[in-house]
Protein backbone atom coordinates (compact mmCIF):
# COMPACT_ATOMS: atom_id res chain seq x y z
CA UNK A 1 0.00 0.00 0.00
CA UNK A 2 2.81 2.40 0.90
CA UNK A 3 4.60 1.69 -2.40
CA UNK A 4 1.44 2.59 -4.36
CA UNK A 5 1.17 5.88 -2.45
CA UNK A 6 4.80 6.67 -3.24
CA UNK A 7 4.27 5.76 -6.90
CA UNK A 8 1.14 7.93 -7.04
CA UNK A 9 3.03 10.88 -5.53
CA UNK A 10 5.84 10.44 -8.06
CA UNK A 11 3.33 10.49 -10.92
CA UNK A 12 1.77 13.68 -9.56
CA UNK A 13 5.21 15.22 -9.20
CA UNK A 14 6.17 14.27 -12.75
CA UNK A 15 2.92 15.69 -14.12
CA UNK A 16 3.47 18.91 -12.16
CA UNK A 17 7.05 19.18 -13.41
CA UNK A 18 5.88 18.64 -17.01
CA UNK A 19 3.25 21.35 -16.64
CA UNK A 20 5.79 23.77 -15.17
CA UNK A 21 8.28 23.01 -17.95
CA UNK A 22 5.55 23.53 -20.56
CA UNK A 23 4.58 26.94 -19.24
CA UNK A 24 7.85 28.28 -17.86
CA UNK A 25 10.55 26.21 -19.60
CA UNK A 26 13.55 24.39 -18.25
CA UNK A 27 17.28 24.09 -18.93
CA UNK A 28 17.53 26.96 -21.35
CA UNK A 29 14.30 26.20 -23.19
CA UNK A 30 11.63 28.89 -23.26
CA UNK A 31 8.28 27.87 -21.86
CA UNK A 32 4.88 28.66 -23.27
CA UNK A 33 4.26 31.57 -20.90
CA UNK A 34 7.60 33.18 -21.64
CA UNK A 35 7.13 32.79 -25.39
CA UNK A 36 3.63 34.26 -25.18
CA UNK A 37 4.95 37.22 -23.20
CA UNK A 38 7.77 37.83 -25.68
CA UNK A 39 5.44 37.64 -28.70
CA UNK A 40 2.89 39.96 -27.09
CA UNK A 41 5.66 42.42 -26.24
CA UNK A 42 7.09 42.31 -29.79
CA UNK A 43 3.65 42.71 -31.36
CA UNK A 44 2.96 45.69 -29.11
CA UNK A 45 6.29 47.36 -29.97
CA UNK A 46 5.78 46.60 -33.66
CA UNK A 47 2.30 48.14 -33.58
CA UNK A 48 3.64 51.32 -31.97
CA UNK A 49 6.14 51.71 -34.82
CA UNK A 50 3.82 50.61 -37.63
CA UNK A 51 0.71 52.53 -36.58
CA UNK A 52 1.94 55.94 -37.85
CA UNK A 53 2.90 54.41 -41.20
CA UNK A 54 -0.45 52.64 -41.54
CA UNK A 55 -2.27 55.83 -40.55
CA UNK A 56 -0.37 57.93 -43.09
CA UNK A 57 -0.79 55.38 -45.86
CA UNK A 58 -4.52 55.03 -45.23
CA UNK A 59 -5.33 58.74 -45.00
CA UNK A 60 -3.12 59.67 -47.94
CA UNK A 61 -5.33 57.54 -50.20
CA UNK A 62 -8.64 58.93 -48.94
CA UNK A 63 -10.75 61.49 -50.75
CA UNK A 64 -12.38 64.32 -48.84
CA UNK A 65 -15.68 62.42 -48.74
CA UNK A 66 -13.94 59.38 -47.20
CA UNK A 67 -12.26 61.57 -44.59
CA UNK A 68 -15.56 63.16 -43.61
CA UNK A 69 -17.43 59.83 -43.63
CA UNK A 70 -17.35 58.32 -40.11
CA UNK A 71 -18.06 54.86 -41.56
CA UNK A 72 -14.76 54.85 -43.50
CA UNK A 73 -12.01 54.07 -41.05
CA UNK A 74 -8.87 52.36 -42.39
CA UNK A 75 -9.75 51.18 -45.90
CA UNK A 76 -10.81 53.96 -48.32
CA UNK A 77 -13.66 53.39 -50.72
CA UNK A 78 -11.31 54.15 -53.63
CA UNK A 79 -7.62 54.78 -54.23
CA UNK A 80 -7.64 58.57 -54.44
CA UNK A 81 -4.24 59.52 -55.88
CA UNK A 82 -4.99 63.21 -56.37
CA UNK A 83 -3.61 63.81 -52.86
CA UNK A 84 -0.19 62.69 -54.04
CA UNK A 85 -0.45 64.85 -57.14
CA UNK A 86 -1.07 67.96 -55.07
CA UNK A 87 1.59 67.01 -52.51
CA UNK A 88 4.07 66.50 -55.36
CA UNK A 89 3.30 69.99 -56.68
CA UNK A 90 3.64 71.59 -53.25
CA UNK A 91 6.91 69.83 -52.39
CA UNK A 92 8.33 70.09 -55.93
CA UNK A 93 9.31 66.54 -55.18
CA UNK A 94 11.96 65.62 -57.76
CA UNK A 95 13.99 68.88 -57.67
CA UNK A 96 13.77 68.97 -53.88
CA UNK A 97 14.76 65.30 -53.66
CA UNK A 98 17.89 65.97 -55.72
CA UNK A 99 18.88 68.83 -53.43
CA UNK A 100 18.14 66.73 -50.34
CA UNK A 101 20.36 63.90 -51.55
CA UNK A 102 23.05 66.45 -52.43
CA UNK A 103 23.16 67.94 -48.91
CA UNK A 104 22.83 64.60 -47.09
CA UNK A 105 24.82 61.95 -48.98
CA UNK A 106 28.02 63.96 -49.43
CA UNK A 107 28.30 65.09 -45.77
CA UNK A 108 27.39 61.57 -44.61
CA UNK A 109 30.17 60.03 -46.72
CA UNK A 110 32.73 62.60 -45.60
CA UNK A 111 31.70 62.27 -41.97
CA UNK A 112 31.96 58.47 -42.08
CA UNK A 113 35.43 58.52 -43.64
CA UNK A 114 36.78 61.15 -41.24
CA UNK A 115 35.29 59.38 -38.23
CA UNK A 116 36.98 56.14 -39.33
CA UNK A 117 40.38 57.85 -39.55
CA UNK A 118 39.99 59.56 -36.18
CA UNK A 119 38.67 56.40 -34.52
CA UNK A 120 41.59 54.38 -35.89
CA UNK A 121 44.06 56.96 -34.60
CA UNK A 122 42.58 56.84 -31.11
CA UNK A 123 42.48 53.03 -31.11
CA UNK A 124 45.95 52.26 -32.42
CA UNK A 125 48.30 55.12 -31.51
CA UNK A 126 49.54 56.55 -28.23
CA UNK A 127 50.23 60.27 -28.12
CA UNK A 128 50.18 63.09 -25.54
CA UNK A 129 46.79 64.27 -24.29
CA UNK A 130 45.02 61.35 -25.94
CA UNK A 131 42.52 60.93 -23.12
CA UNK A 132 41.92 64.66 -23.02
CA UNK A 133 41.10 64.70 -26.72
CA UNK A 134 38.70 61.79 -26.26
CA UNK A 135 36.96 63.79 -23.52
CA UNK A 136 36.69 66.75 -25.91
CA UNK A 137 35.17 64.46 -28.54
CA UNK A 138 32.57 63.30 -26.03
CA UNK A 139 31.91 66.91 -25.00
CA UNK A 140 30.93 67.80 -28.57
CA UNK A 141 28.06 65.34 -28.24
CA UNK A 142 27.10 66.17 -24.66
CA UNK A 143 26.93 69.95 -25.21
CA UNK A 144 23.48 70.86 -26.60
CA UNK A 145 23.73 71.97 -30.23
CA UNK A 146 21.49 74.96 -29.47
CA UNK A 147 24.44 76.50 -27.59
CA UNK A 148 26.74 76.37 -30.62
CA UNK A 149 24.30 77.20 -33.43
CA UNK A 150 24.63 80.98 -33.25
CA UNK A 151 28.46 81.06 -32.78
CA UNK A 152 28.79 78.68 -35.74
CA UNK A 153 26.45 80.82 -37.80
CA UNK A 154 28.55 83.93 -37.11
CA UNK A 155 31.76 82.01 -37.87
CA UNK A 156 30.40 80.56 -41.12
CA UNK A 157 29.13 84.00 -42.11
CA UNK A 158 32.63 85.42 -41.68
CA UNK A 159 34.01 82.57 -43.79
CA UNK A 160 31.39 83.23 -46.46
CA UNK A 161 30.14 79.64 -46.63
CA UNK A 162 26.51 80.23 -45.71
CA UNK A 163 23.99 79.26 -48.36
CA UNK A 164 25.94 76.30 -49.73
CA UNK A 165 26.86 72.76 -48.80
CA UNK A 166 30.22 73.79 -47.34
CA UNK A 167 28.47 74.69 -44.09
CA UNK A 168 27.82 70.95 -43.72
CA UNK A 169 30.94 69.59 -45.44
CA UNK A 170 33.59 71.58 -43.55
CA UNK A 171 32.43 70.53 -40.04
CA UNK A 172 32.04 66.93 -41.27
CA UNK A 173 35.57 66.93 -42.71
CA UNK A 174 36.93 68.16 -39.36
CA UNK A 175 35.11 65.56 -37.28
CA UNK A 176 32.48 68.06 -36.12
CA UNK A 177 29.50 66.99 -38.21
CA UNK A 178 26.08 66.07 -36.85
CA UNK A 179 26.71 63.62 -33.98
CA UNK A 180 30.22 62.87 -35.26
CA UNK A 181 31.30 61.91 -31.75
CA UNK A 182 29.08 58.82 -31.88
CA UNK A 183 30.67 57.60 -35.10
CA UNK A 184 34.18 58.26 -33.82
CA UNK A 185 33.44 56.16 -30.74
CA UNK A 186 31.90 53.43 -32.91
CA UNK A 187 35.08 53.15 -34.98
CA UNK A 188 37.26 53.52 -31.88
CA UNK A 189 35.58 50.55 -30.20
CA UNK A 190 35.51 48.52 -33.40
CA UNK A 191 39.19 49.02 -34.25
CA UNK A 192 40.15 48.13 -30.69
CA UNK A 193 38.52 44.72 -31.20
CA UNK A 194 40.79 43.95 -34.18
CA UNK A 195 43.72 41.78 -33.00
CA UNK A 196 46.99 43.67 -33.01
CA UNK A 197 48.74 40.52 -34.17
CA UNK A 198 47.35 41.07 -37.67
CA UNK A 199 48.88 44.52 -37.87
CA UNK A 200 52.14 43.32 -36.36
CA UNK A 201 52.36 40.56 -38.97
CA UNK A 202 51.74 43.13 -41.72
CA UNK A 203 54.47 45.35 -40.30
CA UNK A 204 56.89 42.43 -40.39
CA UNK A 205 56.10 42.10 -44.09
CA UNK A 206 57.02 45.75 -44.60
CA UNK A 207 53.53 47.29 -44.61
CA UNK A 208 53.21 50.87 -43.39
CA UNK A 209 50.44 52.42 -41.35
CA UNK A 210 48.48 53.60 -44.38
CA UNK A 211 48.63 50.21 -46.06
CA UNK A 212 47.58 48.47 -42.85
CA UNK A 213 44.66 50.85 -42.51
CA UNK A 214 43.45 50.36 -46.08
CA UNK A 215 44.13 46.63 -46.43
CA UNK A 216 43.36 45.31 -42.94
CA UNK A 217 41.43 47.81 -40.85
CA UNK A 218 38.91 49.02 -43.44
CA UNK A 219 37.87 45.57 -44.77
CA UNK A 220 37.34 44.33 -41.22
CA UNK A 221 35.38 47.47 -40.27
CA UNK A 222 32.77 47.25 -43.04
CA UNK A 223 29.90 46.80 -40.52
CA UNK A 224 30.97 49.96 -38.71
CA UNK A 225 31.07 51.85 -42.02
CA UNK A 226 27.56 50.68 -42.90
CA UNK A 227 26.13 51.62 -39.51
CA UNK A 228 27.86 55.00 -39.43
CA UNK A 229 26.87 55.97 -42.96
CA UNK A 230 23.21 54.99 -42.55
CA UNK A 231 22.82 56.78 -39.23
CA UNK A 232 24.66 59.82 -40.57
CA UNK A 233 22.52 59.83 -43.71
CA UNK A 234 19.28 59.71 -41.69
CA UNK A 235 20.40 62.43 -39.27
CA UNK A 236 21.46 64.79 -42.06
CA UNK A 237 18.19 64.04 -43.86
CA UNK A 238 16.05 64.85 -40.83
CA UNK A 239 18.02 67.95 -39.82
CA UNK A 240 15.85 71.03 -40.27
CA UNK A 241 17.12 73.65 -37.80
CA UNK A 242 20.71 73.71 -39.04
CA UNK A 243 19.65 73.37 -42.66
CA UNK A 244 17.26 76.31 -42.40
CA UNK A 245 19.86 78.38 -40.52
CA UNK A 246 22.84 77.67 -42.79
CA UNK A 247 21.22 77.26 -46.22
CA UNK A 248 18.60 80.01 -46.07
CA UNK A 249 16.79 80.19 -49.40
CA UNK A 250 19.74 78.90 -51.44
CA UNK A 251 19.15 75.19 -50.75
CA UNK A 252 16.20 73.25 -49.46
CA UNK A 253 15.33 69.73 -48.36
CA UNK A 254 12.17 67.65 -48.24
CA UNK A 255 11.80 68.02 -44.43
CA UNK A 256 12.15 71.81 -44.80
CA UNK A 257 9.49 71.88 -47.49
CA UNK A 258 7.27 69.72 -45.30
CA UNK A 259 7.60 72.24 -42.45
CA UNK A 260 6.06 74.95 -44.64
CA UNK A 261 3.72 72.56 -46.48
CA UNK A 262 0.47 74.25 -45.41
CA UNK A 263 1.67 77.77 -46.23
CA UNK A 264 2.98 76.70 -49.64
CA UNK A 265 -0.25 74.84 -50.39
CA UNK A 266 -2.37 77.87 -49.52
CA UNK A 267 -0.25 80.07 -51.79
CA UNK A 268 -0.33 77.58 -54.63
CA UNK A 269 -4.06 76.90 -54.54
CA UNK A 270 -5.27 80.27 -53.29
CA UNK A 271 -8.48 81.32 -55.02
CA UNK A 272 -9.02 77.90 -56.61
CA UNK A 273 -12.63 76.92 -57.15
CA UNK A 274 -14.25 73.95 -55.46
CA UNK A 275 -14.17 72.58 -51.96
CA UNK A 276 -11.14 70.41 -52.72
CA UNK A 277 -8.95 73.53 -52.93
CA UNK A 278 -8.75 73.59 -49.11
CA UNK A 279 -6.05 71.44 -47.58
CA UNK A 280 -7.18 68.37 -45.69
CA UNK A 281 -5.65 65.53 -43.70
CA UNK A 282 -5.25 63.34 -46.77
CA UNK A 283 -3.08 65.88 -48.60
CA UNK A 284 -0.94 66.44 -45.50
CA UNK A 285 -0.41 62.72 -45.05
CA UNK A 286 0.49 62.35 -48.74
CA UNK A 287 3.16 65.02 -48.32
CA UNK A 288 4.51 63.23 -45.25
CA UNK A 289 4.62 59.90 -47.08
CA UNK A 290 6.55 61.46 -49.98
CA UNK A 291 9.01 62.99 -47.52
CA UNK A 292 9.84 59.73 -45.73
CA UNK A 293 9.52 57.47 -48.79
CA UNK A 294 13.22 57.76 -49.82
CA UNK A 295 14.30 56.79 -46.30
CA UNK A 296 12.02 53.75 -46.35
CA UNK A 297 13.41 52.70 -49.73
CA UNK A 298 16.99 53.06 -48.46
CA UNK A 299 16.14 50.97 -45.41
CA UNK A 300 14.50 48.17 -47.39
CA UNK A 301 17.44 48.05 -49.80
CA UNK A 302 20.08 48.00 -47.06
CA UNK A 303 18.31 46.25 -44.18
CA UNK A 304 20.30 43.02 -44.71
CA UNK A 305 23.67 44.77 -44.36
CA UNK A 306 22.27 47.05 -41.65
CA UNK A 307 21.20 44.13 -39.43
CA UNK A 308 24.42 42.22 -40.11
CA UNK A 309 26.43 45.33 -39.28
CA UNK A 310 24.66 45.80 -35.95
CA UNK A 311 25.05 42.10 -35.14
CA UNK A 312 28.78 42.01 -35.95
CA UNK A 313 29.69 45.30 -34.34
CA UNK A 314 27.48 44.98 -31.28
CA UNK A 315 25.94 48.42 -31.79
CA UNK A 316 22.42 49.02 -30.54
CA UNK A 317 21.90 52.55 -31.84
CA UNK A 318 20.05 55.33 -30.08
N, C-alpha and C positions, 0 to 999 in steps of 0.2 A: 504494500500500500504506500509506504514512504517513497519507494522508487518511482511509482507512478506520479506522486505529487511533485517530486524533483523534476521528472521528465516534463510534466505539464508546465512547471515554472520556467524551464529552459525554453520550451516552445514559445511561451508568452514573451520571454526576454528576446528571443530571436526575431519574433514578429515585430516587437517594439523597436529593436535595432534597425530592422529593414525599413520600417516606416520613417524613422528618424533619418536614415541615410537617404531615403527617397526625397524627403522634403528639404533636408539641410546639407546633404552631401557628407562625404567621408574620404579621408586620405587624398586630399587634393582634387576631388571631384565635386563639381558644383551640384547642389541639390536643387529640387524643383522650386522651392521657395526663393532661393538665391537667384536662380535663373529668371524667375518671374519678376523679381524686384529689379534686376538689371535691365530686362527688356522694357519694363514699364518706364524706368528712368530714361533709357535711351529714346523711347518713343516720345516721351514728354519733352526732352531736350530737342529732338528732331522737329517736333511740332512748333516749338518756340522759334526755331530758325526758319522753318519753311512757311509758317503762317504769313509773314509779310510778303513773301514772294507769291504765294497763292492769292493773297488779297490783291496785290498789284496786277497780276496776270488776269484775274477775273474781272476787276473793275475796268481795266484798260480795254477790254473787248465789249463793254456794255454801251449801248446807246443811252441817250438821255431818258427815254421812256423806260428802259430796264432799270436805270438807277432810281427813278422815281417810283417804280412799281415795287411795293413791299413784298409781293409774292416771288419776285426774282431775287434769289439770294446769291448763290455761288455760280451757277451755270446760266449764262445769258441766253436769251431766246434766239439770238443770231450773232455771228461773228462780225462785229461792227468795227471795221478797220479805219474808219475816218478819224478816229481819235489819234491813231499813229500818224496819219497824214498831217494833221494839224500840229502835233507835237514835233514832227520832223521839220515843218516849216518854222516853228518857233525856235527850236534849238539850232537850226541850220546844221543838221546832224553831220553830214559828211565833212564839210569844211572844218567844223568844230572838232570832230573826231581826229582829223589829221593834226590839228594844232595840239590837241590833248596828248596824242601819242608822241608828238615832237617834244613836249615839255615834260614828259614822264619817263619815256624809255631811255633817252640819252642820259639824264641825271641818274636814273636807276643803275644803268650800266657803269657809269663813272664811279658812282658811290660804291658799288659792289667791288670793283677792281681795287679802288683805293683802300677800302676796308680790309680786303684780303692782304694787301701789302703791309698795312699797319699791324694787322693782327699777327702776321707771320713774324714781323720784326719784334713785337712784344713776346712772342712765344719762343723764339729761337736765339735771341741775342741778349747779352747782358751789357748794360751801359749805365752811366750815372743818371740818377733821378728817374729810373725806370718806374718805380712804384708811384712816384709823384705824378708822372705823366699819365699813368693808368687812372689815378684818382681824378685828374683833370678831365680825362675822357669820360669817366662816369659822371662828373659834374655837369658836362654839357647835356646829359640826358636828364639829370635830376632837376636842374634849373628850369623853371617854367619858360616856354618859348615866348610868352607874352612880355617877359622882362627884356628880351633881346630884340624884339621885332623893330622897335623904333630906332635904337642905336644902329642896327643893321641897315635900316632904310636910309638913315642919314649917311652912313658910310658908303652904301651902294650908290647913293645919289652923287656923292663927291667923286666916286670912281666913274660915274656916267654909264652904269650898266643896268639902270632901271629900264623896264619896258622891253627887255629881251631875255633870252634863255640863260644868259651868263649869270644872272642873279640866282639861278639854281645850280648851274654847272660849277661855278667857282667855289662855293662852299662845299659841294660834293667832292670836288677834286682835292680839297684840303682836309677831308675827313670831318667836315662840319655840315653835312647834308642833313636831311630830315631823319632824325633818330639814327644817325651814323654810329653812335656809341654802341647800340645794340649789335650792329653788324660787326663792328670791330671785336667785341667780346665773343661773338659767335665764332669768328675765325680764330681768335686767340685760343679759345677752348678747344676747337677742332684741331688746330695745328699742334697743340700740346699733346694730343692723344696719338699723334703719329710717332712711331718708335724712332728714337734718334739713331739707332743702329743703321737704318736705311740711309740716312744722310751721311753717317760716318763712312759707310761702305762706298758711297758715291764720291766722297772726298778722297778716299784712298785711290779711286780710279782717276783722279785728277779733275773732278767736276767742281766748278766754283759755286758760289752762293746763288747766282742768278740761274744757272743751269739746274741746280737742285730744286729751286723754287718752281721752275717751269716744268721740269720733267718728273718730279716726285711729289712735291707739295700740292700743286694745282690738280693733277689727276686724282689724287686721293681726297681732295676737298670739294669734289663736284657737288655732293649733297649740300654743303654749306653755301656754295655759289648759287644753287637753285633756290634755297630758302631765302637767302639774302636778297636776290634779285626780285623774287616774287613779292616779298614783303615791301621792299623799297618801291617797286612799281605801284603797288596798291596805295601806299602812303602818299606818294607823289600825285597819284590820280585823285585821291580824295581831298588833297590839300586845297582849301579855298581861301583861307585868311592870307597866307603868304602869297599865293598866286594873285589875289586881288590887289594886295599891297605893292608887290614888286612889278607886276606886268601892266597894271592900269588898263588902258583900252587898247594896248598894242597887241596883246595875246589874250586868248580866252581858252577855257576848258569846258567840258560838258558839265561838271558840277557847278561851275560859275554860272553857266547859262541856266541851269536848273534853279539856282537861287533866285534869279530874276525872271523865272518862267511866267508868272502871272502878269507882271508888268509888261513884258514883251508881248504876251498874248493879247492883252488889252490894247496895246498900241497897234498890233498887226491887224486885229479884227475889229477895231473901233468903228462904229457906224455901220457894221454889216447888218443886213436884214435877216430876220428869222430868229427864233429862240435859241438855235444852236450856236449863235455867235458868242453867247456867254460861256465862260469857262466852267467846266464841271469836273467832278471827281474823276471821271473816266479819262479826260484829256490830261489831267495832272498825273494820273497813274501811268498813262502811256509815255509821258515825258520821263518819268522816273525809270520805267523799264528800259527805255532807250539809253538812259545814262549809265545804268549798271550792266547792260547787256554785254559790252566788250569785256568787262571783268569776269562775267560768268563764262563767256567763251574761253577766255584765257585759262580759267580754272579747270574747265572740263578738258581742255587740250593738254594741260600739264599736271593734272591731279595725280597721275601715276608716279611721275618723278617727284612731285611735291610730297606725297606720302612716304615714298622711299627715302627722300632726303631727311624728313623728320625722324623716320625710324632709325636711320643710320647715324644721324648726328645727335640724336637724343634731345632735340629742341622741341619745346612745347608751344612756343609762340607767346602771344600776349592775350 
